[in-house]
Amino acid sequence: MKTKKYVIAIAIFGGMLFTAYAANTVNQDGEQTAKIERSKIRIPSAG
C-alpha cells in the first residue's frame, strides 16, 4: 500500500513539473515572436 501511495505521489509531482515546463516554454516562444521587428522597405527613387 505504501508503494502505491509513493507511485501516485511521484506521478502527480512529475505531472506538475511537466506542466510548469510546458507553460514556461510556451511563454518564451510567445515573447520571441512578439519581438519580431519589421525591416524597413526601401522604395527606389527611380522606380
N, C-alpha and C positions, 0 to 999 in steps of 0.2 A: 504494500500500500504506500509506503514511503517513497519507493522508486517511482511509482505512478505520479505522485504529487510533484516530485522533483522534475520529471519529464514535462509535465504540464507547465510548471513554473518557467523552465528553460524555454519552452516553446513560446510562451507569452512574451517573455523578455526578448527573445530573438525577433519576434514579430514587431515589437515596439522599436527595436534598433533598426530593423529594415525600413519601417515606415518613416522614421526620422531621417535616415539616409536618403530615401527616395524624395522626401519633401525638400531637403536641402539641395539635392541635385536639380530638381525642377526649378527652384528659386534661382539658383545660379544660372541656369540656362535662360531664364526669363530676363535676368539682369543683363546678360551678354547680348541678347537680341534687342533689348531696349536701347543699348548704347551704340547702335549702328548709325554712323554718320553718313549723310549723303555727300557724294562728291559733287563739286560744282560743275555744271555743264558749261563748256566753253563754246560759244557761238562764233564761228569765223566771221570776221568783219567783211570779207569779200564774198561771202556766201549769199 
